Amino acid sequence: MTRRAGLAALLASALAVVSLTAPTPSFAEDKKAIKVGIISGEDEDVWRVVVAQAAEKGLTIETVVFNDYTQPNEALERGEIDANAFQHKPYLDNQIKTQGYHIVPVGYTGVWPIGLYSKKYTKVADLPEGAVIGLPNDPSNEGRALHVLQNEGVIKLKDGTGILATTADIAENPKKVAIKELDAGIVGRSVEDLDAAVVNTDWALKSGLGPDNRIAQEPVADNPYRNFIAVKAGSENEPWVKTLVASYQNETVKAEFDKVYRGTGISAY
């Protein structure tokens, strides 16, 4: 055997040993530690209980806290986190359509009926002609807010308008209200400068708005806006995902949820 042939044989043998002994990456391999993206605020208290529940099941959860609705899906798509819990199906559907994300829901958490809030008026009928009403400007929540206004008779949408309604779908505006579209995180803090605003529950709580300021809200029955835990497509059947969902969907977490949200949010599993 020549020296070159001998070296080649030795290298081949070494590679064979490595291939036999090195672990093969597998999507089926169960994770013992994960990162979950959530929105800052009251949900942090709920997730502290979820983290404790998961630890008892052998799963370590690190919560990664975000301050707006766009970041958790971006981070999940890039693989910076393993799951997130902050959104409903209409929002995710729109994100998939516009951003091309590969994200799927795996377990419901709660539903937070969106509400119409005011610090100037105590009922919708008192809103004056030309009232300025703030709405969240992301597509799913804007449509949701417009349907609240329609349910209360403030506006009428075109026939057949779906859940992703926009201001262009307003067919009738008898009080000539002015719609002001704002970031979801800002609209709640702007209530004092507006006649009223449709605000997501989490942002309402952060803005100091409570039931006394809420003059209307969307129906709870058959609500399509239930929030859920989401993961990257392809990992939804992995064991850690089942453990994660079970760590949220239990009576211990529900008790904390009810304590934190004081009736403004409802468990949805």
VONU-905888 format. One record per residue (C-alpha): z negated, x, y negated; residue in three letters; residue number from 1. Coordinates in Angstrom, 1 decimal. Layout:
# VONU-905888
     up   east  north   r   k
      Z      X      Y ALA NUM
...
//
This chain:
# VONU-905888
     up   east  north   r   k
    0.0    0.0    0.0 MET   1
    0.9    1.4   -3.4 THR   2
   -1.7    1.7   -6.2 ARG   3
    0.0   -1.1   -8.1 ARG   4
    0.1   -3.4   -5.1 ALA   5
   -3.6   -2.7   -4.4 GLY   6
   -4.6   -3.6   -7.9 LEU   7
   -2.6   -6.8   -7.7 ALA   8
   -4.3   -7.8   -4.4 ALA   9
   -7.7   -7.0   -5.9 LEU  10
   -7.0   -9.2   -9.0 LEU  11
   -5.8  -12.0   -6.8 ALA  12
   -8.9  -11.9   -4.7 SER  13
  -11.1  -11.9   -7.8 ALA  14
   -9.3  -14.9   -9.2 LEU  15
   -9.7  -16.7   -5.9 ALA  16
  -13.4  -16.1   -6.0 VAL  17
  -13.7  -17.4   -9.6 VAL  18
  -11.7  -20.5   -8.7 SER  19
  -14.0  -21.3   -5.8 LEU  20
  -17.3  -20.7   -7.6 THR  21
  -16.6  -21.9  -11.1 ALA  22
  -17.4  -25.6  -11.8 PRO  23
  -14.4  -27.8  -12.3 THR  24
  -14.6  -29.9  -15.5 PRO  25
  -14.7  -33.6  -14.6 SER  26
  -14.8  -36.7  -16.8 PHE  27
  -16.9  -38.3  -14.0 ALA  28
  -19.6  -35.7  -14.6 GLU  29
  -22.7  -37.6  -15.9 ASP  30
  -24.0  -36.4  -19.3 LYS  31
  -27.7  -36.0  -19.8 LYS  32
  -27.6  -35.6  -23.6 ALA  33
  -25.3  -37.5  -26.0 ILE  34
  -24.8  -38.1  -29.8 LYS  35
  -24.6  -41.7  -31.1 VAL  36
  -23.4  -42.5  -34.6 GLY  37
  -25.2  -45.2  -36.5 ILE  38
  -25.3  -46.4  -40.1 ILE  39
  -28.3  -45.4  -42.3 SER  40
  -31.0  -47.9  -43.0 GLY  41
  -32.9  -50.4  -40.9 GLU  42
  -30.9  -49.6  -37.7 ASP  43
  -32.5  -46.2  -37.6 GLU  44
  -35.8  -47.9  -36.8 ASP  45
  -34.2  -49.8  -33.9 VAL  46
  -32.5  -46.7  -32.5 TRP  47
  -35.8  -44.8  -32.4 ARG  48
  -36.9  -47.3  -29.8 VAL  49
  -33.5  -47.1  -28.0 VAL  50
  -33.9  -43.3  -27.9 VAL  51
  -37.3  -43.7  -26.3 ALA  52
  -36.0  -46.1  -23.7 GLN  53
  -33.1  -43.8  -22.8 ALA  54
  -35.5  -40.8  -22.4 ALA  55
  -37.3  -42.8  -19.7 GLU  56
  -34.0  -43.2  -17.9 LYS  57
  -33.2  -39.4  -18.1 GLY  58
  -30.8  -39.6  -21.0 LEU  59
  -31.4  -37.7  -24.3 THR  60
  -29.9  -39.4  -27.4 ILE  61
  -29.5  -37.7  -30.7 GLU  62
  -28.6  -40.2  -33.5 THR  63
  -26.1  -39.1  -36.1 VAL  64
  -26.6  -41.1  -39.3 VAL  65
  -23.6  -42.0  -41.5 PHE  66
  -23.6  -43.6  -44.9 ASN  67
  -20.3  -45.5  -44.8 ASP  68
  -18.2  -47.5  -42.3 TYR  69
  -15.3  -45.1  -42.0 THR  70
  -17.1  -42.0  -40.7 GLN  71
  -18.5  -43.1  -37.3 PRO  72
  -15.0  -43.9  -35.8 ASN  73
  -13.5  -40.7  -37.3 GLU  74
  -16.3  -38.7  -35.7 ALA  75
  -16.0  -40.5  -32.3 LEU  76
  -12.2  -40.0  -32.2 GLU  77
  -12.6  -36.2  -32.9 ARG  78
  -15.2  -35.9  -30.2 GLY  79
  -18.0  -34.9  -32.6 GLU  80
  -20.2  -37.8  -31.2 ILE  81
  -20.1  -39.5  -27.8 ASP  82
  -20.6  -43.1  -29.0 ALA  83
  -21.3  -45.2  -32.1 ASN  84
  -22.9  -48.5  -32.8 ALA  85
  -22.1  -50.2  -36.1 PHE  86
  -18.9  -52.4  -35.9 GLN  87
  -17.5  -55.7  -34.7 HIS  88
  -14.2  -56.3  -33.0 LYS  89
  -12.1  -57.4  -36.0 PRO  90
  -13.1  -54.2  -37.7 TYR  91
  -12.3  -52.0  -34.7 LEU  92
   -9.0  -53.8  -34.1 ASP  93
   -7.9  -53.0  -37.7 ASN  94
   -9.0  -49.4  -37.3 GLN  95
   -7.0  -49.0  -34.1 ILE  96
   -4.0  -50.5  -35.8 LYS  97
   -4.1  -48.4  -38.9 THR  98
   -5.6  -45.1  -37.6 GLN  99
   -4.5  -45.1  -34.0 GLY 100
   -8.0  -44.6  -32.6 TYR 101
   -8.7  -44.7  -28.8 HIS 102
  -12.0  -46.5  -28.9 ILE 103
  -13.4  -49.3  -26.8 VAL 104
  -16.5  -51.6  -26.9 PRO 105
  -19.0  -51.3  -24.0 VAL 106
  -22.0  -53.4  -24.9 GLY 107
  -23.0  -55.9  -27.6 TYR 108
  -26.0  -55.2  -29.9 THR 109
  -26.4  -57.9  -32.5 GLY 110
  -24.7  -60.2  -35.0 VAL 111
  -25.5  -60.1  -38.7 TRP 112
  -24.1  -63.2  -40.4 PRO 113
  -22.5  -62.2  -43.7 ILE 114
  -24.0  -64.0  -46.7 GLY 115
  -23.2  -65.0  -50.3 LEU 116
  -26.0  -63.6  -52.5 TYR 117
  -26.8  -64.3  -56.1 SER 118
  -29.6  -63.3  -58.5 LYS 119
  -28.5  -65.8  -61.1 LYS 120
  -27.9  -69.0  -59.1 TYR 121
  -29.8  -70.7  -56.3 THR 122
  -26.9  -72.8  -54.8 LYS 123
  -23.2  -72.5  -54.6 VAL 124
  -22.6  -75.7  -56.6 ALA 125
  -24.2  -74.0  -59.6 ASP 126
  -21.6  -71.2  -59.8 LEU 127
  -19.7  -71.7  -63.1 PRO 128
  -16.0  -71.8  -63.7 GLU 129
  -14.7  -68.3  -63.9 GLY 130
  -17.6  -66.8  -62.0 ALA 131
  -17.1  -63.2  -60.9 VAL 132
  -17.7  -62.8  -57.1 ILE 133
  -17.8  -59.5  -55.4 GLY 134
  -16.4  -58.9  -51.9 LEU 135
  -16.3  -55.9  -49.5 PRO 136
  -12.9  -54.4  -49.7 ASN 137
  -12.3  -53.3  -46.1 ASP 138
   -9.8  -55.6  -44.4 PRO 139
  -12.0  -57.2  -41.7 SER 140
  -15.0  -57.9  -44.0 ASN 141
  -12.9  -59.0  -46.9 GLU 142
  -11.3  -61.7  -44.7 GLY 143
  -14.7  -62.6  -43.4 ARG 144
  -16.0  -63.0  -47.0 ALA 145
  -13.1  -65.1  -48.0 LEU 146
  -13.8  -67.5  -45.1 HIS 147
  -17.4  -67.8  -46.3 VAL 148
  -16.1  -68.8  -49.8 LEU 149
  -13.7  -71.3  -48.2 GLN 150
  -16.5  -72.8  -46.0 ASN 151
  -18.5  -73.4  -49.2 GLU 152
  -15.5  -75.0  -51.1 GLY 153
  -15.2  -72.2  -53.6 VAL 154
  -11.6  -71.5  -52.6 ILE 155
   -9.0  -72.7  -50.1 LYS 156
   -7.0  -70.3  -48.0 LEU 157
   -3.4  -71.0  -47.0 LYS 158
   -3.0  -72.9  -43.7 ASP 159
   -3.0  -70.7  -40.7 GLY 160
   -4.8  -67.8  -42.4 THR 161
   -6.5  -65.6  -39.8 GLY 162
   -9.7  -63.5  -39.9 ILE 163
   -7.9  -60.7  -41.8 LEU 164
   -7.4  -62.8  -44.9 ALA 165
   -6.8  -61.2  -48.3 THR 166
   -6.9  -62.5  -51.8 THR 167
   -3.1  -63.0  -51.5 ALA 168
   -4.0  -65.8  -49.0 ASP 169
   -5.9  -67.9  -51.6 ILE 170
   -4.0  -71.2  -52.0 ALA 171
   -6.5  -73.0  -54.2 GLU 172
   -9.1  -71.7  -56.6 ASN 173
  -10.5  -74.8  -58.4 PRO 174
  -13.3  -72.9  -60.2 LYS 175
  -10.9  -70.1  -61.2 LYS 176
  -13.4  -67.6  -59.8 VAL 177
  -12.6  -63.9  -60.3 ALA 178
  -12.7  -61.9  -57.1 ILE 179
  -13.9  -58.3  -57.5 LYS 180
  -13.2  -56.1  -54.4 GLU 181
  -15.8  -53.3  -53.9 LEU 182
  -16.8  -50.8  -51.2 ASP 183
  -19.1  -52.5  -48.7 ALA 184
  -21.9  -50.1  -49.6 GLY 185
  -21.6  -50.8  -53.3 ILE 186
  -21.1  -54.6  -53.5 VAL 187
  -24.8  -55.3  -52.6 GLY 188
  -26.0  -53.0  -55.4 ARG 189
  -23.7  -54.8  -57.8 SER 190
  -25.1  -58.3  -57.4 VAL 191
  -27.1  -58.1  -60.7 GLU 192
  -23.8  -57.4  -62.6 ASP 193
  -22.0  -60.3  -60.8 LEU 194
  -22.4  -64.0  -60.6 ASP 195
  -22.5  -63.7  -56.8 ALA 196
  -21.3  -61.4  -54.0 ALA 197
  -20.6  -61.6  -50.3 VAL 198
  -22.6  -58.8  -48.7 VAL 199
  -23.0  -57.5  -45.1 ASN 200
  -26.6  -57.9  -43.9 THR 201
  -27.4  -54.2  -43.6 ASP 202
  -26.2  -53.5  -47.1 TRP 203
  -28.0  -56.5  -48.4 ALA 204
  -31.3  -55.2  -47.0 LEU 205
  -30.7  -51.8  -48.5 LYS 206
  -30.0  -53.4  -51.8 SER 207
  -33.2  -55.3  -51.9 GLY 208
  -31.5  -58.7  -51.2 LEU 209
  -33.3  -61.2  -49.0 GLY 210
  -33.2  -64.8  -47.9 PRO 211
  -34.3  -65.9  -51.4 ASP 212
  -31.2  -64.5  -52.9 ASN 213
  -28.8  -65.9  -50.2 ARG 214
  -27.1  -69.1  -51.3 ILE 215
  -24.8  -69.4  -48.3 ALA 216
  -23.9  -67.6  -45.0 GLN 217
  -21.3  -67.8  -42.3 GLU 218
  -22.0  -69.9  -39.1 PRO 219
  -23.8  -68.1  -36.3 VAL 220
  -22.4  -70.2  -33.4 ALA 221
  -19.3  -68.6  -31.8 ASP 222
  -19.4  -65.8  -34.4 ASN 223
  -16.6  -63.3  -33.7 PRO 224
  -18.4  -60.6  -35.6 TYR 225
  -20.9  -59.4  -32.9 ARG 226
  -21.5  -55.7  -33.2 ASN 227
  -21.3  -53.4  -30.2 PHE 228
  -21.7  -49.9  -28.9 ILE 229
  -18.3  -48.1  -28.6 ALA 230
  -17.0  -45.0  -26.8 VAL 231
  -13.8  -43.2  -26.4 LYS 232
  -11.3  -44.9  -24.1 ALA 233
  -11.5  -43.4  -20.7 GLY 234
  -15.3  -42.8  -20.7 SER 235
  -16.4  -46.5  -20.6 GLU 236
  -17.2  -46.4  -16.8 ASN 237
  -19.2  -43.2  -16.8 GLU 238
  -22.8  -43.5  -15.7 PRO 239
  -24.2  -42.3  -19.1 TRP 240
  -22.5  -45.2  -20.8 VAL 241
  -24.2  -47.7  -18.5 LYS 242
  -27.6  -46.0  -19.2 THR 243
  -26.9  -46.1  -22.9 LEU 244
  -26.1  -49.8  -22.9 VAL 245
  -29.2  -50.6  -20.7 ALA 246
  -31.3  -48.6  -23.1 SER 247
  -30.3  -51.0  -25.9 TYR 248
  -30.1  -54.3  -24.1 GLN 249
  -33.7  -54.9  -23.2 ASN 250
  -36.8  -56.8  -24.4 GLU 251
  -38.5  -53.8  -25.9 THR 252
  -35.6  -53.1  -28.2 VAL 253
  -35.1  -56.8  -29.0 LYS 254
  -38.7  -57.0  -30.2 ALA 255
  -38.1  -54.1  -32.6 GLU 256
  -34.8  -55.6  -33.6 PHE 257
  -36.4  -58.9  -34.5 ASP 258
  -39.2  -57.1  -36.4 LYS 259
  -36.8  -55.0  -38.4 VAL 260
  -34.3  -57.6  -39.3 TYR 261
  -36.7  -60.5  -39.8 ARG 262
  -34.1  -63.2  -38.8 GLY 263
  -31.2  -61.7  -40.8 THR 264
  -29.8  -60.3  -37.6 GLY 265
  -29.7  -61.8  -34.1 ILE 266
  -29.6  -60.0  -30.8 SER 267
  -26.2  -60.7  -29.2 ALA 268
  -26.5  -59.9  -25.5 TYR 269
//
